[in-house]
Amino acid sequence: MLIEVGERDGEPVYRLQGAWRASAVAELNDAVATVELRPGPRTWIDASALASIDLTGAHFAARLVERLRASGATVDWQGSPPESVVFERDALAEPRDAPPGDEPQESRSAVAELGRLTVTWLGLIRAELGFLGGLTVVFGQGLRSPRHLRLPSVVRHINEAGLQAVPIVALIAFLISVIVAYIGAQELQQFGGQVFVVDLVTLSVLRELGVLLTAIIVAGRSGSAFAAEIGVMQLNDEVDALGAIGVNPYEVLVLPRVIGLVIALPLLTVIADAMGLAGGAVLSWLVLGIPFNQFAVRMQEALATTTFWAGLLKAPFFAALIALVGTYRGFEVRDSSRELGRRTTQAVVESIFMVLLIDAIFAVVYWQLDF
């Protein structure tokens, strides 16, 4: 029994008992909805016998107070209310005559909304840290015992995310490089600096465009696929079935995808760099009359020892972020195909945003290190 109704000096007392927590939502709802309302000018609520209470329990305590007030009673707490009801303080406090204007109520509503957002964000951070922690544990097991790495699955994801993406990555890199070279040629021709188109193409492709375009393409292609595949498994209860037979879902569904993408994306970046330089060379030959051998000589002069590695170093970080976001959003799918579509879209958008954010961080770090 969650609510016991008694009396004190002829006045009704409602004693809250047991655990008022989210795990007992159905019982709390029934208890509050069916509790006996005893007449009396003053009604007391006693929370001293509560075993525990969370924000869900505080919400139902507020509903109990509202029911009692609706019956015409004045509600007081016997002792202090539990600390967990602080977010429901407005509902639990006795109404007072407020001065003209809505400012106090608006202020209290803003504080309550801030509190709810804080609790929501803390819950999200806790879930994400739990996801990373579970994956870290599985990765540690894989380092001790290679069978936990699921190498056949890793190879499959390298093929799907890497080899099958070569045509689209190569084509996009070639075309974007042609566009960059053409725009640069138009501007530099005004100053007689056509040869610097080679520098522009070489530095932009190797340091930024190659890895960035590849990561964005992979985020839209493989990140969405990861979220959709795991999301469908969630809808079909296949993830729960893996746990029921003693298989860790992180080991089967997350780790192979992360490792596969971390291997595939740097390889795709190398291909994108090569095709980007080829596109710049073709455009320089057709528009500016720069032969391929001269392009190659000028390209070597423009290159520093760190130019190629500055771009390639970003690829594993981009790959890990794309795989983690895609798999995490897949695990969040619940209840419906509409949720599946929403989480898949969210995975792509967040992956691209994270790629751009990390790229900006790398740019600042490189600038500080003169890399």
HUURVEN-V5780 format. One record per pair of residues at least 6 apart in sequence whose ideal C-beta (glycine too) atoms are under 6 Angstrom apart, sorted by the first residue. I is the first residue (numbers start at 1). J is the second residue. Records with the same first field share a line. If there is no record, write none. Layout:
BEGIN
I = J, J
END
This chain:
BEGIN
2 = 17, 18, 31
3 = 14, 31, 35
4 = 15, 17
5 = 14, 36
6 = 13
11 = 40, 42
12 = 38, 40, 43
13 = 44, 46
14 = 45
15 = 46, 49
16 = 47, 50
17 = 49
18 = 51
19 = 51, 52
20 = 53, 57
21 = 54, 57
22 = 56
28 = 60
32 = 60, 63, 64
37 = 71
42 = 74
43 = 68, 73, 75
44 = 76, 78
45 = 77
46 = 78
47 = 82
53 = 82, 84
54 = 84
55 = 87
58 = 84, 85, 88
61 = 85
62 = 88, 91, 92
65 = 75, 92
68 = 75
69 = 75
81 = 92
85 = 92
87 = 115
90 = 108
98 = 104
131 = 328
134 = 250
135 = 250, 254
138 = 248, 250, 251, 255
141 = 148
142 = 148, 149
148 = 251
150 = 256
153 = 256
154 = 256, 259, 260
157 = 256, 257, 260
158 = 260, 263, 264
161 = 222, 260, 261, 264
162 = 264, 267, 268
165 = 221
166 = 271
169 = 214, 217, 268, 272
170 = 271, 275
172 = 213
173 = 213, 272, 275, 276
174 = 275, 279
177 = 201, 205, 276, 279, 280
178 = 279, 283
180 = 204
181 = 197, 201, 280, 283
182 = 283
184 = 197, 200
185 = 197, 287, 288
188 = 194, 196, 197
194 = 288
197 = 284
198 = 295, 298, 299
199 = 302
201 = 280
202 = 299, 302
205 = 273, 276, 277
206 = 273, 307, 308, 311
207 = 310, 311
210 = 269, 272, 273, 276, 311
211 = 269, 311, 314, 315
212 = 359
214 = 268, 269, 272
215 = 318, 355
216 = 352
218 = 265, 322
219 = 322, 351, 352
220 = 348
223 = 322, 326, 347, 348, 351
224 = 344, 348
226 = 257, 326, 327, 330
227 = 326, 329, 330, 343, 344, 347
228 = 344
230 = 253, 327, 330, 331
231 = 330, 333, 340, 343
233 = 239
234 = 333
239 = 249
242 = 249
254 = 327
257 = 323, 327
258 = 323
261 = 319, 323
262 = 316, 319, 320
265 = 315, 319
266 = 312, 315
269 = 312, 315
281 = 292, 295
284 = 290, 295
306 = 371
310 = 371
314 = 362
317 = 358
318 = 355
321 = 354
322 = 351
325 = 347, 350, 351
326 = 347
329 = 343, 346, 347
332 = 343
333 = 339, 340, 343
END
